[in-house]
Amino acid sequence: MNLIRIRTAVPADAENVLGFWKEAAEGTSVTDDVDGVSRLIGRDPDALILAESDGLLVGSVIAGHDGWRCALYRLAVLPSHRRQGIATALLEAVERRFAELGGRRADAMVLETNERAHRVWAEAGYHRQDQWRRWVKPLGQA
């Protein structure tokens, strides 16, 4: 395995991240555009954590913290680089960030149909919390 470099995203990464998510992530979001990714980086420059191998983007995770809660989104690894410890390295970086911020619990958003992701999260020590459901309302749409 090549050396993996973990770093936070910068605004110039936005388009590359979007292309990466199309290849490596499951599902899409209303925020999947340059403006959405740029706003994330501008609001919290440490939230979007990337993994690179020889300059190639091979992994990502969003580690959001609103001052109270810790939330994880978009844990993704390039298909050609899976099962090499990249997700583990990303989650270790996330958990360090959350610990530094005083976080007490991390909540991960995981698609119900993404069975592969369920195994990854379980192996990392996370468990499904069946008593909660996500409720959403798109904003600014007719």
trRosetta pair geometry for C-beta under 8 A, 3 or more apart (Angstrom, degrees):
i j d omega theta_ij theta_ji phi_ij phi_ji
1 4 7.5 -24 153 -33 113 99
1 84 4.9 148 -117 -164 131 115
1 85 7.2 46 -171 34 173 111
2 53 4.5 104 85 -167 125 107
2 54 5.5 -52 179 -28 157 101
3 53 7.1 157 78 -131 44 73
4 51 5.3 -12 -173 -168 111 105
4 52 7.1 144 -159 70 59 40
4 53 5.6 -36 -101 -79 66 88
4 58 7.2 -98 -125 65 100 132
4 59 7.7 16 -157 21 125 129
4 84 7.9 147 -55 122 131 111
4 85 7.5 -152 1 95 151 95
4 86 5.9 -172 -124 -108 152 82
4 89 5.7 125 105 64 143 173
5 51 7.1 147 74 -158 46 52
5 52 4.7 -22 61 62 100 95
5 53 7.5 170 16 -78 79 36
6 49 6.4 5 -173 179 96 105
6 50 7.3 164 -151 85 50 46
6 51 5.6 -22 -97 -99 70 72
6 89 5.8 -150 -62 149 128 109
6 90 6.8 177 -122 -94 118 56
6 93 4.9 -158 169 -68 147 148
7 49 7.4 171 92 -153 26 64
7 50 5.7 -22 68 63 74 93
7 52 7.0 -8 21 5 108 114
8 45 6.2 75 144 150 141 72
8 46 5.1 -76 -109 -126 148 48
8 47 7.7 81 -146 39 110 33
8 48 6.5 100 -164 76 72 63
8 49 5.9 -48 -100 -100 60 60
8 50 7.2 108 -149 15 13 86
9 13 4.3 -123 -156 66 95 148
9 14 7.7 101 168 -67 128 54
9 17 6.4 9 -124 -63 144 140
9 37 7.7 -79 141 175 155 104
9 41 5.4 -97 101 -100 105 119
9 48 3.9 -24 18 99 128 116
9 49 7.4 -122 -17 -76 84 14
9 50 5.4 99 -69 -25 83 118
9 60 8.0 28 -56 -131 123 108
10 13 5.5 109 56 -8 60 104
10 41 6.8 105 -160 -168 19 142
10 45 7.9 18 -107 -153 56 99
11 14 6.2 -15 -173 -26 51 111
11 38 5.5 46 -138 -130 91 89
11 41 5.5 179 -78 100 61 145
11 42 7.2 46 -85 -60 108 85
13 16 5.3 -74 -162 52 59 111
13 17 5.3 62 143 -31 91 107
13 37 7.8 -118 98 153 80 129
13 41 7.6 143 54 -82 104 151
13 48 7.7 -179 92 115 135 134
13 50 6.8 -118 -164 -46 154 155
13 57 7.9 126 -156 -88 106 137
14 17 5.8 -59 -148 34 25 111
14 18 6.6 24 157 -18 63 105
14 34 4.7 85 137 -143 133 73
14 37 4.1 148 -138 95 90 126
14 38 5.1 -16 -87 -59 149 81
14 41 7.1 -110 -73 -1 96 138
15 18 5.7 -54 -151 34 34 112
15 19 6.5 32 153 -15 66 105
15 34 6.0 -6 -71 -97 74 107
16 19 5.8 -55 -151 38 32 111
16 20 6.2 37 150 -22 65 107
16 57 5.8 139 152 -16 112 148
17 20 5.5 -54 -147 36 32 116
17 21 6.4 33 155 -21 66 103
17 37 5.6 155 77 -145 134 150
17 48 7.1 -11 -122 178 156 139
17 50 7.3 -104 -96 -92 103 121
17 57 7.1 -141 -91 -163 54 161
17 60 6.3 100 -142 -100 97 155
18 21 5.8 -51 -148 33 31 110
18 22 6.8 36 152 -23 61 100
18 32 6.2 121 -133 -175 97 79
18 33 7.1 41 -109 -124 143 21
18 34 6.8 -68 -28 -71 146 61
18 37 6.3 -118 -54 -26 95 147
19 22 5.7 -50 -155 27 34 114
19 23 6.9 19 153 -6 64 107
20 23 6.1 -70 -157 43 33 103
20 24 5.6 -19 167 19 74 120
20 25 7.7 70 122 -15 71 100
20 57 4.8 -74 -87 112 143 131
20 60 6.4 112 114 -18 136 130
20 76 7.2 140 140 102 96 130
20 78 7.1 -74 -154 -78 93 93
21 24 6.4 -75 -119 56 26 82
21 25 4.1 -17 -155 17 74 130
21 32 6.7 -136 98 -133 147 113
21 60 7.2 -56 -74 50 86 147
21 74 6.7 -43 -112 -149 117 117
21 76 6.3 126 -116 36 64 168
22 25 7.5 5 -38 42 14 90
23 78 6.7 11 115 -128 116 78
23 79 7.3 -110 156 0 90 101
24 59 7.8 -142 162 -104 157 42
24 60 7.6 123 89 22 136 101
24 76 4.2 114 123 160 104 115
24 77 6.1 -147 -168 89 125 20
24 78 4.9 -72 -91 -91 128 43
24 79 6.5 -155 -112 -26 73 70
25 60 7.7 -44 -64 61 116 116
25 74 5.8 -27 -118 -145 139 80
25 76 3.9 -68 -80 -87 78 148
26 76 7.7 -177 2 -102 65 106
26 111 5.4 -110 114 20 126 145
26 113 7.9 -159 172 84 139 90
26 114 4.7 154 71 -95 170 128
26 117 6.8 -106 17 -32 141 134
27 111 5.3 166 -33 -70 138 140
27 114 7.7 -80 -18 -52 110 126
28 32 5.2 -74 -165 1 87 156
29 32 4.9 127 59 -31 73 95
29 36 7.6 178 104 162 108 161
30 36 7.6 160 115 -91 56 148
30 138 6.0 134 -59 -128 162 105
30 141 7.8 -99 -136 -45 144 136
31 36 3.3 156 -175 -159 75 142
31 37 7.4 130 151 -50 92 55
31 39 7.8 -101 -154 54 112 120
31 40 7.5 89 164 -44 134 116
32 36 6.4 -29 -30 59 11 148
32 37 7.9 37 -138 -43 37 99
33 36 5.0 95 52 7 71 104
33 37 7.3 -151 89 -1 34 88
34 37 6.1 -60 -146 43 30 104
34 38 5.8 30 157 -20 67 114
35 38 5.7 -59 -142 41 26 112
35 39 6.2 30 158 -23 64 106
36 39 5.8 -54 -148 32 27 111
36 40 6.7 30 152 -20 61 103
37 40 5.6 -51 -154 32 35 115
37 41 6.5 29 152 -14 66 105
37 48 7.3 56 -160 -85 86 162
38 41 5.8 -56 -148 40 33 108
38 42 6.0 32 154 -18 67 110
39 42 5.6 -57 -142 41 30 112
39 43 6.0 28 160 -19 66 110
40 43 6.0 -61 -145 38 24 108
40 44 6.8 -46 178 48 60 87
40 47 6.0 -115 171 83 95 132
40 48 5.8 83 124 -42 123 118
40 62 6.9 -61 -170 -132 144 125
41 44 7.6 -94 -139 70 19 50
41 45 5.9 43 -176 -114 66 56
41 47 7.4 -144 -97 52 41 97
41 48 5.9 -51 -82 21 83 128
42 45 7.5 20 -115 -69 14 77
43 47 7.5 -2 86 4 89 143
44 47 3.9 66 103 -28 116 119
44 64 7.0 120 59 -127 160 64
44 65 7.2 155 -145 47 152 77
46 49 7.7 15 173 -69 60 89
46 63 7.4 -52 130 75 80 112
46 97 6.3 171 148 -137 120 129
47 62 5.7 17 154 -162 94 77
47 63 5.5 -155 -151 66 55 63
47 64 5.5 35 -146 -89 123 55
47 65 7.4 -153 -101 15 96 76
48 60 6.8 -16 -172 -162 86 105
48 61 8.0 169 -151 87 47 39
48 62 5.5 -22 -99 -105 66 76
48 63 7.9 -174 -74 23 20 72
49 60 6.9 148 83 -155 54 54
49 61 5.2 -13 61 62 102 84
49 62 7.6 168 19 -96 75 25
49 63 5.8 32 -8 -2 119 114
49 90 6.0 146 109 -150 119 87
49 93 5.3 165 -168 110 153 134
49 94 6.4 -141 23 -69 153 79
49 97 7.6 -140 -60 -27 136 148
50 57 6.0 -58 -166 -134 119 96
50 59 6.8 140 -167 85 48 63
50 60 5.4 -16 -107 -100 66 78
51 57 7.5 103 76 -160 53 55
51 58 5.3 -67 104 73 97 85
51 59 3.3 15 40 54 122 110
51 60 7.1 -135 17 -59 79 39
51 77 7.6 -11 58 -114 137 84
51 86 5.0 145 124 -162 165 102
51 89 6.2 101 -107 90 131 121
51 90 5.6 -85 -41 -68 121 102
52 55 6.1 -1 178 -124 122 12
52 56 6.3 148 -158 68 74 38
52 57 5.9 -42 -99 -94 79 44
52 58 6.4 127 -126 13 25 89
53 56 5.4 -28 67 59 74 95
53 58 4.8 23 7 -13 106 144
53 81 6.6 176 9 -121 148 144
56 78 7.6 -20 142 -23 111 165
57 60 7.2 14 180 -51 109 102
57 78 7.4 132 111 -50 63 122
58 77 6.4 13 154 -157 76 72
58 78 4.5 -80 -144 12 64 120
58 81 4.4 -12 -164 54 121 169
58 86 5.8 -104 121 -131 109 155
59 75 8.0 -8 -170 -166 94 62
59 76 6.6 177 -146 92 54 54
59 77 4.6 -9 -100 -105 94 72
59 78 6.9 -96 -58 -3 58 78
59 81 7.2 -111 -48 101 93 132
59 86 4.3 -174 -52 160 147 120
59 87 6.7 -156 -140 -74 134 51
59 89 7.6 106 80 70 161 103
59 90 5.3 -132 144 -53 129 134
60 74 5.7 -33 113 135 107 107
60 75 7.4 -165 94 -130 56 28
60 76 5.3 4 52 52 89 93
60 90 7.4 100 152 -130 8 146
61 72 6.1 -23 -177 -158 109 99
61 73 7.5 141 -169 74 61 42
61 74 6.2 164 -132 91 36 73
61 75 4.5 15 -104 -96 100 70
61 76 7.6 171 -72 17 60 59
61 90 4.5 128 -3 164 128 125
61 91 7.0 129 -61 -73 173 56
61 93 7.8 147 56 72 125 108
61 94 5.8 -64 113 -62 140 129
62 71 8.0 -9 112 109 94 83
62 72 6.8 143 79 -158 63 46
62 73 4.1 -16 59 64 117 92
62 74 4.8 60 -2 41 102 111
63 70 7.3 -19 -173 -165 80 92
63 71 7.9 150 -162 79 36 47
63 72 6.1 -9 -104 -103 58 75
63 93 7.7 -131 -35 112 151 85
63 94 4.3 -172 -95 -131 129 91
63 97 5.2 83 132 77 152 147
63 98 6.7 -122 -174 -51 117 92
64 70 7.3 150 86 -160 57 42
64 71 4.4 -18 66 65 107 96
64 72 7.5 -168 24 -76 79 26
64 73 6.7 31 -8 5 115 108
65 69 7.2 -168 -140 90 53 44
65 70 5.4 -10 -99 -104 87 67
65 71 7.5 176 -75 22 41 71
65 97 7.5 -151 -25 138 135 104
65 98 6.7 171 -81 -110 126 72
65 101 5.1 -7 -173 149 166 167
65 103 6.5 -100 -117 -74 120 116
66 69 5.6 13 38 47 104 82
66 71 7.8 29 -13 5 99 114
69 103 7.9 53 -178 -132 25 96
69 105 7.8 -36 -144 74 72 87
69 107 6.8 -16 178 15 111 121
70 98 4.5 41 -126 -128 150 123
70 101 7.3 140 -87 79 107 130
70 103 3.9 42 -46 -142 135 137
70 104 7.7 175 5 44 116 47
70 105 6.5 -179 45 89 106 43
70 106 4.5 -60 109 -103 120 66
70 107 6.8 143 89 16 64 71
71 106 7.4 160 -93 -161 18 65
71 107 5.2 -25 -110 69 70 93
71 108 7.6 147 -166 -91 56 29
71 109 7.0 33 -178 -23 101 99
72 75 6.3 18 161 -40 115 108
72 94 6.2 38 -102 -168 115 154
72 106 5.8 42 -22 173 112 109
72 107 6.9 -171 21 91 78 42
72 108 4.2 -24 68 -106 114 76
72 109 6.9 -161 89 17 60 70
73 108 7.8 168 -70 -153 37 60
73 109 5.1 10 -102 41 79 119
75 87 6.1 68 175 -139 113 100
75 90 6.5 151 -136 107 91 140
75 91 7.3 21 -123 -68 134 92
75 108 7.2 -16 -6 -149 128 121
75 117 7.3 130 79 -140 108 108
75 120 7.3 -170 121 119 134 138
75 121 7.9 134 58 -76 154 90
77 81 5.7 -122 170 89 99 93
77 82 5.0 124 103 -91 124 73
77 84 8.0 177 -177 41 141 92
77 86 4.8 127 -122 85 124 128
77 87 5.4 -83 -40 -54 130 91
77 90 8.0 -152 -73 -3 96 140
78 81 4.5 53 70 23 98 109
78 82 7.4 -145 85 -39 47 74
79 82 6.0 -30 -150 -12 35 115
81 84 5.5 -72 179 26 70 136
81 86 5.8 46 137 -20 111 151
82 86 7.5 -93 -110 37 37 117
82 87 7.8 23 -135 -21 73 113
85 88 4.8 -55 -160 44 64 120
85 89 5.9 70 142 -27 83 99
86 89 5.7 -53 -148 35 32 111
86 90 6.4 32 153 -17 65 105
87 90 5.6 -54 -148 38 33 112
87 91 6.2 30 155 -17 66 107
87 120 5.6 -47 143 -166 164 126
87 124 7.3 -103 134 -64 106 131
88 91 5.8 -57 -145 39 29 108
88 92 6.4 33 154 -22 64 104
88 124 6.8 -170 -106 -101 69 101
89 92 5.7 -51 -148 33 31 113
89 93 6.6 32 152 -18 62 103
90 93 5.7 -55 -154 34 33 111
90 94 6.4 35 149 -20 66 106
91 94 5.3 -48 -145 36 37 116
91 95 6.2 35 157 -19 67 105
91 124 5.2 -65 164 -149 173 141
92 95 5.9 -55 -144 38 29 108
92 96 6.5 34 153 -20 63 104
93 96 5.8 -53 -151 34 31 112
93 97 6.5 33 151 -20 63 105
94 97 5.6 -56 -153 35 31 113
94 98 6.3 26 154 -15 67 107
94 106 7.0 86 139 -132 115 151
95 98 5.6 -50 -142 39 34 111
95 99 6.2 39 155 -22 64 104
95 106 6.9 -84 -98 -33 76 150
96 99 5.8 -55 -147 35 29 112
96 100 6.4 30 154 -19 64 106
97 100 5.9 -59 -153 35 29 111
97 101 6.4 17 153 -10 64 112
98 101 5.7 -63 -147 44 33 108
98 103 3.4 -51 179 37 93 148
98 106 5.7 -72 -93 -76 172 108
99 102 7.8 52 -178 -66 30 17
99 103 6.5 -71 -66 46 29 92
103 106 6.5 48 154 -67 138 78
106 126 7.5 -78 90 -101 101 113
108 121 5.8 -163 82 -125 158 131
108 126 5.8 4 13 -156 133 161
109 134 7.2 60 -127 -81 100 151
110 114 6.2 -124 178 64 83 120
110 117 5.2 -176 -152 127 108 127
110 118 6.6 124 154 -81 142 62
110 121 5.9 -68 -76 -31 153 154
111 114 4.1 85 69 -8 102 111
111 117 6.8 87 45 44 82 147
114 117 3.9 21 129 19 117 119
114 118 6.7 153 100 -24 69 80
115 118 5.4 -46 -152 24 38 117
115 119 7.0 37 153 -17 65 98
116 119 6.0 -55 -162 32 35 109
116 120 6.7 33 145 -18 66 106
117 120 5.4 -53 -148 36 40 114
117 121 6.2 35 157 -16 72 104
118 121 6.1 -57 -148 39 28 106
118 122 6.2 28 154 -18 64 110
118 128 7.4 -4 -141 -59 102 118
119 122 5.7 -57 -145 39 29 111
119 123 6.2 30 157 -20 65 108
120 123 5.9 -57 -149 36 27 110
120 124 6.5 19 154 -14 62 111
121 124 5.7 -63 -150 40 33 109
121 126 4.2 -59 173 65 93 125
122 125 7.9 96 180 -31 30 10
122 126 6.6 -90 -82 68 31 70
122 127 6.9 63 -115 -97 74 56
129 132 5.3 22 114 21 108 110
138 141 4.6 -10 126 26 123 131
